[in-house]
Amino acid sequence: MHFSLNFAPLAPYWPVFLEGAWLTLKMTVFSVVIGTALGTLVAFAKRSRHRLLSRLCGIYIESVRNTPFLVQIFLLYFGLASIGVHLPTFTASVLAMVINIGAYAAEIIRAGLESVPRGQIEAAECLGLSKWRIAWHVMLQPAIEKVYPSLTTQFILMMQASAIASQISAEELTAVANTVQSDTFRSLETYIVVAALYLALSLLVKLVAWAAGEYFFKRRRTVRRAAAQTAQAARRRAAAARAGRPDVSGTSSGNATQRSAS
């Protein structure tokens, strides 16, 4: 059986592909911003001294992390509809993504909070800082900086998981691909294009996350700049030492000449 790739039938559908990619990106942005804020609150609440609040946060985290994302979307879209609450597909998808990423981000951020030395918190309390300033400057900012790569990975995974929203007819990238391949009967070419678009979106999310980290985490830039200056100074000292080192061969030949003359 002879088969050759032919992307020409997909050319008229490029606007549709771009609309699907834009909807996927928009869903990701909404879910990441709101979900990270939710995860931060849950992380602090789980470390609270109030046992009931901490247990409720633990139940939320374990319930979300141990159930499939597809089931969570179905519960919000079909389950709520059965009791008279009808959510638009975009709203149901974003809400499911927010709930999902909030649980995962809560555990990631909580791990970062646990890594903050207790002595720093006690020192801030001795200085008379308020609880909000301690939570923001002493605890949250260093914690986010430490776990930022893990959060970035979770953002990308959530963007890729948005493909499941196609099961409730959300017109994101995967749903668009299903429609295009049923119209053109070019399944392989269609999903190659979709894979390339998901790859481009993932790289875009990585780039934006890196730029945001460089902007917000100023200490990281300071440490990197100090390390670069130290390395440059070491190279200069090494170059100066090599330049000022006496020529061993020349010295030896000079000594030999003096001995022969004498």
BAPASE-554823 format. One line per field, with one value per residue (C-alpha): residue number from 1; residue in one letter; x, y, z. Coordinates in Angstrom, 3 decimals. Example, Ala and Ser with C-alpha at 12.3 -4.5 7.8 and 13.67 -1.06 7.14 Angstrom:
2
pos = c(1,2)
code = c(A,S)
u = c(12.300,13.670)
v = c(-4.500,-1.060)
w = c(7.800,7.140)
This chain:
262
pos = c(1,2,3,4,5,6,7,8,9,10,11,12,13,14,15,16,17,18,19,20,21,22,23,24,25,26,27,28,29,30,31,32,33,34,35,36,37,38,39,40,41,42,43,44,45,46,47,48,49,50,51,52,53,54,55,56,57,58,59,60,61,62,63,64,65,66,67,68,69,70,71,72,73,74,75,76,77,78,79,80,81,82,83,84,85,86,87,88,89,90,91,92,93,94,95,96,97,98,99,100,101,102,103,104,105,106,107,108,109,110,111,112,113,114,115,116,117,118,119,120,121,122,123,124,125,126,127,128,129,130,131,132,133,134,135,136,137,138,139,140,141,142,143,144,145,146,147,148,149,150,151,152,153,154,155,156,157,158,159,160,161,162,163,164,165,166,167,168,169,170,171,172,173,174,175,176,177,178,179,180,181,182,183,184,185,186,187,188,189,190,191,192,193,194,195,196,197,198,199,200,201,202,203,204,205,206,207,208,209,210,211,212,213,214,215,216,217,218,219,220,221,222,223,224,225,226,227,228,229,230,231,232,233,234,235,236,237,238,239,240,241,242,243,244,245,246,247,248,249,250,251,252,253,254,255,256,257,258,259,260,261,262)
code = c(M,H,F,S,L,N,F,A,P,L,A,P,Y,W,P,V,F,L,E,G,A,W,L,T,L,K,M,T,V,F,S,V,V,I,G,T,A,L,G,T,L,V,A,F,A,K,R,S,R,H,R,L,L,S,R,L,C,G,I,Y,I,E,S,V,R,N,T,P,F,L,V,Q,I,F,L,L,Y,F,G,L,A,S,I,G,V,H,L,P,T,F,T,A,S,V,L,A,M,V,I,N,I,G,A,Y,A,A,E,I,I,R,A,G,L,E,S,V,P,R,G,Q,I,E,A,A,E,C,L,G,L,S,K,W,R,I,A,W,H,V,M,L,Q,P,A,I,E,K,V,Y,P,S,L,T,T,Q,F,I,L,M,M,Q,A,S,A,I,A,S,Q,I,S,A,E,E,L,T,A,V,A,N,T,V,Q,S,D,T,F,R,S,L,E,T,Y,I,V,V,A,A,L,Y,L,A,L,S,L,L,V,K,L,V,A,W,A,A,G,E,Y,F,F,K,R,R,R,T,V,R,R,A,A,A,Q,T,A,Q,A,A,R,R,R,A,A,A,A,R,A,G,R,P,D,V,S,G,T,S,S,G,N,A,T,Q,R,S,A,S)
u = c(0.000,1.474,1.062,2.543,2.097,-0.060,-0.643,-2.324,-5.897,-5.174,-4.238,-7.810,-8.084,-5.142,-7.405,-9.338,-6.122,-4.986,-8.339,-8.072,-4.506,-5.568,-8.424,-6.031,-3.596,-6.370,-7.663,-4.121,-3.519,-6.765,-6.233,-2.586,-3.185,-6.273,-5.065,-1.707,-3.450,-5.770,-2.841,-0.978,-3.938,-4.437,-0.710,-0.809,-4.130,-2.782,0.056,-2.431,-2.726,-6.465,-6.770,-10.153,-8.986,-5.802,-7.754,-10.224,-7.327,-5.799,-9.073,-9.295,-5.730,-5.981,-9.399,-8.157,-4.788,-6.278,-9.117,-8.802,-9.025,-11.636,-13.914,-13.486,-14.579,-17.572,-18.598,-18.607,-20.214,-22.630,-22.986,-23.956,-26.247,-28.205,-29.105,-29.971,-26.615,-25.585,-22.056,-20.672,-17.988,-15.255,-16.281,-16.504,-13.129,-11.336,-12.983,-11.871,-8.354,-8.264,-9.356,-6.836,-3.825,-4.741,-4.316,-0.996,0.345,-0.649,1.578,4.450,4.256,3.834,7.079,8.745,7.350,8.622,12.122,12.281,14.470,12.564,15.288,14.488,10.844,11.758,14.213,11.472,9.139,11.796,12.094,8.392,7.261,3.580,2.316,1.462,4.934,6.550,4.333,5.078,8.742,10.250,8.266,6.423,8.967,11.903,9.588,8.259,11.785,12.876,9.922,9.470,10.813,8.311,5.486,6.502,6.405,2.962,1.749,2.896,1.262,-1.984,-1.831,-1.436,-4.210,-6.583,-6.980,-9.378,-11.780,-12.556,-14.703,-17.273,-17.089,-14.782,-13.376,-9.748,-6.909,-7.693,-11.391,-10.450,-8.147,-10.963,-13.189,-10.515,-9.485,-13.107,-13.540,-10.295,-9.660,-5.980,-5.611,-1.820,-1.148,-3.748,-2.284,1.258,0.181,-1.534,1.551,3.688,1.282,1.299,5.089,5.122,2.682,4.799,7.920,5.987,4.848,8.430,9.714,7.101,7.747,11.502,11.028,8.694,11.210,14.002,11.857,10.424,13.346,15.923,18.060,18.608,20.022,22.231,23.643,24.246,25.947,28.149,29.134,29.985,32.106,33.924,34.657,35.854,38.145,39.574,40.286,42.022,44.201,45.084,45.977,48.074,49.898,50.679,51.897,54.225,55.646,59.383,60.450,61.926,63.652,65.145,66.448,68.009,69.756,71.005,72.490,74.139,75.707,77.076,78.623,80.305,81.670,83.176)
v = c(0.000,3.293,6.299,9.786,12.782,15.484,18.627,20.536,19.625,21.180,24.590,26.031,25.006,27.020,29.744,27.014,25.519,28.929,29.592,26.271,27.033,30.473,28.954,26.397,29.148,31.281,28.376,27.727,31.349,31.602,28.273,28.958,32.402,31.482,27.967,29.176,31.726,28.978,26.625,29.270,29.800,26.051,25.550,28.081,26.717,23.160,24.362,26.098,25.251,24.792,21.044,21.106,23.569,21.581,18.340,19.899,21.110,17.652,16.070,18.508,17.825,14.046,13.966,15.917,14.198,10.707,11.094,11.389,14.839,13.583,12.559,15.983,17.713,15.381,16.072,19.816,19.737,16.805,16.360,19.960,19.972,17.085,19.310,22.304,24.148,24.472,25.750,26.802,24.488,27.114,27.878,24.208,23.455,26.367,25.638,22.004,23.083,25.610,23.002,20.508,22.782,24.317,20.946,20.166,23.688,23.556,20.543,22.033,25.373,23.655,21.771,25.100,26.614,23.669,24.286,27.809,27.640,28.153,30.488,33.026,33.117,33.545,36.318,38.142,37.788,39.225,42.226,42.893,42.180,41.528,38.053,39.181,40.575,37.451,35.252,37.281,38.309,35.649,32.559,32.783,34.508,32.200,29.182,30.075,30.678,27.215,25.326,27.501,24.855,22.326,24.834,25.577,21.875,21.614,24.552,22.812,19.545,21.397,23.009,19.596,18.141,20.784,18.432,16.431,19.387,18.262,15.546,18.184,19.877,22.704,24.007,23.815,22.416,18.709,19.222,21.224,18.405,15.871,18.015,18.646,15.016,13.937,16.491,15.845,12.172,13.111,11.910,11.552,14.984,16.582,15.219,16.000,19.642,19.491,17.968,20.750,23.381,21.831,21.809,25.481,26.323,24.403,26.292,29.550,28.734,27.859,31.125,33.213,31.371,31.905,35.620,35.961,34.194,36.473,39.529,38.579,36.661,39.413,37.461,34.820,37.456,38.850,35.436,34.618,37.974,37.516,34.017,35.321,38.124,35.662,33.341,36.255,37.468,33.960,33.790,37.171,36.060,32.867,34.817,37.270,34.426,32.803,36.098,36.773,33.218,33.058,31.177,27.935,27.003,30.469,30.505,27.094,28.044,31.291,29.434,26.953,29.826,31.450,28.161,27.569,31.150,30.748)
w = c(0.000,-1.123,1.162,0.979,3.236,1.736,3.756,0.928,1.992,5.403,4.016,4.126,7.785,9.111,10.580,12.390,13.763,14.983,16.646,18.447,19.542,20.770,22.813,24.294,25.255,26.732,28.827,30.050,31.059,33.020,34.774,35.603,37.111,39.134,39.947,41.274,43.494,44.761,45.312,47.318,49.649,50.055,50.773,53.621,54.886,54.944,57.196,59.454,63.128,62.689,62.335,60.599,57.933,57.358,56.971,54.549,52.384,52.547,51.418,48.508,47.406,47.637,45.948,42.950,42.637,42.813,40.310,36.505,35.001,32.543,35.416,37.016,33.803,33.452,37.055,36.429,32.989,33.063,36.819,37.528,34.497,36.028,38.988,36.836,36.741,33.095,32.532,29.149,27.826,28.220,31.815,32.775,31.206,32.871,36.222,36.066,35.128,37.991,40.511,39.159,38.985,42.359,44.064,42.409,42.891,46.568,47.189,45.209,47.010,50.395,49.764,49.044,52.231,54.257,52.909,54.378,57.511,60.728,61.948,59.208,60.247,63.920,63.039,61.102,64.078,66.373,64.044,64.539,60.978,60.495,59.603,56.076,55.447,56.868,54.707,51.575,51.906,54.159,53.203,49.878,47.651,48.507,48.345,44.892,43.647,44.782,43.296,40.201,37.762,39.133,38.801,35.219,34.388,35.946,33.836,30.655,31.702,32.363,28.939,27.360,29.527,28.160,25.191,27.374,27.195,23.663,25.254,26.231,22.810,23.817,20.537,21.592,19.504,19.808,19.079,15.990,14.888,15.210,13.021,10.389,10.054,9.682,6.882,5.010,5.874,6.383,9.962,10.043,8.594,10.853,14.054,12.918,12.601,15.988,17.612,16.130,17.459,20.947,20.831,19.861,22.671,25.191,24.123,24.362,27.910,28.837,27.381,29.177,32.453,32.092,31.384,34.369,36.598,35.432,36.165,39.547,41.052,41.271,43.733,41.057,38.714,41.472,42.349,38.677,38.106,41.181,40.042,36.569,38.049,40.314,37.399,35.264,38.050,38.434,34.707,34.841,37.755,35.933,32.771,34.779,36.496,33.175,31.736,34.684,34.923,34.086,30.963,32.295,29.033,28.645,32.198,31.810,28.550,30.124,33.063,30.709,28.694,31.851,32.990,29.633,29.558,32.990)
